[in-house]
């Protein structure tokens, strides 16, 4: 019996595994860019004539690109300095352009002085250098080279930034610089020993002032952002998303027609489910009806599925464990969906798998009893209610995992490291280590604001947008690199925790070897580390419920707050006793790496603290994000099995009802949006460590991961599916 079900589950995992194919055709449907994705009607082109016009535009862009490459070939920028008598200099100072940062210098930016000849329009590099720690720069050049009659009237002061780092087996890392800002200068003004451009204020990786968490300013996703998706990333998403996008559009159009009473046959949840790719639970149910609703499957997925929950030993019986999913709490919520706080008590089988033995739900479960503190306990003895309670837990777990661990714990958490890194790391080799894993996080988070935080979740779950934003701030207040460690397995069957430990060991070895190889340069440019640390800490959210925060609470509020604090410390491996920095009266969540502006003044432990912070940032952007993303469609791809929110319905039993009661299930619009959403997150992937599509992953990291491939395979992990960065 058990061997049979294990065989069925493994076959279904293989059958429903996601594969990436290119189904592009000349007149097939097209999506212009990632940023044209919408929760409702995305800007997908389906009309053949419109597609033809789009193809003409694409062809025009290709021709334009070819012409640009031809011009670059005809008029190359050779890396050779012209002039020997450096008798003058262009001087100035780089600062951030935001009003509150006008005196904040931008250090380590690459600057070059270029001129062109009149006749053949050939480029001549006159000078190059970097801004100092205080933002000042001085680019020495030969005046005669500029004022020569053969040179054009204008000289160009170009400021470039690192946008990528490329790695190879045989050569040192190669930072890729992109022009950020160009200042034209008239050569007629080059008459003295010094030409001053004054303070150059750059709108460079600015922090938003209107966000509850550290976020970067993005004015226009396509044309005015601090970074942009690579072409490969954009192409991959467009190719992968089109089929599910067309499915969603057909459902929304059908729903609109039904509202207008223009069709007789109504769309059903079953029809919506069938239209999307088969997921793991649907496959298993077809082979073994009822198994995915069993206690055994419930426990296995809570241990090793998308939710990968934290098991806290019971105070009275340490061989049993508790897992908590906190519901509405004090966050802004609507009155349509249930989201109680769900606590599950587990016992372990002889094979080490958890079996639920008790479920506690605290909060509103129906439309009639609105008491937020009402409590109900469920056990397997009442089979029908037990099935319903497990479904409620799955739903609460899905919301908690998506908002708390996926969006906040990986996406937003990664972005705060990305902003600090791109603002400060350029000459220090730590840039080569971190930037490939931190790029594009800010872009996808910007899209998520519209699609998820302000779009899907407020309409499909109990939390309103303002409630979600407040919750993300609180959860981010429990994320810190200091003293973080992987989850401890509670049994041999705890494959997720074992895989997390294994990957953490690999990242540790990778970081150690990288730091050993580049130790001298890391110490030489230590100022960048201090600036990186300062930005991380100063823009960090406050610690969630620091010492003394619970003193003003009493009774049930105090008990809930204390329970959340203790559980979050275990779930996120957050050390509440760590020494933290207070800024403007707030105890910051992120620990400081160093206070020294040069390594000679650093504390003995600062070098290792930097290694720990880098290790944590890479872990968050890669493995921790990958696990949730990869398993979303497995555990959140069947509408009636688990969803974003169960509606209260019209019956007094509320959500403690069988799956046949569709009044508590998501409506048709939310049902197709849910499957579109989970497919989008699980299927539109690009940028993997071992595949190294863009050559930006360090070969050392790839080699260390491949050396452990057999061990990962034994744990059910495909190393070729582990992302190199947080992307969607």
Secondary structure, DSSP 8 states (H G I E B T S, - for coil): -HHHHHHHHHHHHHHH---------TTS-EE--GGG--SSS--EE--HHHHHHHHHHHHHHHHHHHHHHHHHHHT---S-B--S---EEEEEEEEE-SGGGTT-B--S-EEEEEEEESSS--EEEEEEEE--TTSEEEEEE-HHHHH-TTEEEEEEEEEEEEEEEE--SSS--EEEEEEEEEEEEEGGG--SSEEEEEEEEE--S-B-SS-SS--B--SBTTTB-S----HHHHHHHHHHHHHHHHHHHHHHHHHHHHHTT--SS---HHHHHHHS---HHHHHHHHSTTGGGSHHHHHHHHHHSSS----EE-SS-TTEEEEEE--STTS-B-SSEE--EEEEEEEE-TTS-EEEEEEEEES--SSS---TT-EEEE-TTSHHHHHHHHHHHHHHHHHHIIIIIIIIIIIIHHHHHHHHHHHH-SSSTHHHHHHHHHTTHHHHHHHHIIIIIIIIHHHHSSB-HHHHHHHHHHHHTT--STT------SSTT-HHHHHHHHHHHHHHHHHHHHHHHTHHHHHHTHHHHHHHHHHHHHTS-B-TT-TTTTTT--HHHHHHHHHHHHHHHHHTT--TTS---EETTEEBSS------SSGGGS-TTHHHHHHHHHHHHHHIIIIIHHHHHHHHHHHSS-TTT--S-EE--SSTTTTSS-TT-TTSS--HHHHHHHHHHHHHHHH----BTTT-TTS-S-HHHHHHHHHTHHHHHHTT--GGG-BSS---
